[in-house]
């Protein structure tokens, strides 16, 4: 059966470091897997924001 060079490389990496997939899942969970947004809390946060003036650095004029 033919295996491409990349497939062979990946299989070799997995053999050398069996914890690789678990580490990848931890990284994904850290950066991408987020909790669902609570819409009530989000609308409360948006309504409580102070509106920024057009010229931020010249507020005294």
Secondary structure by P-SEA (a helix, b strand, c coil): ccccaaaaaaaaaaaaccaaaaaaaaaaaaccccccccaaaaaaaaaaccccccccccccc
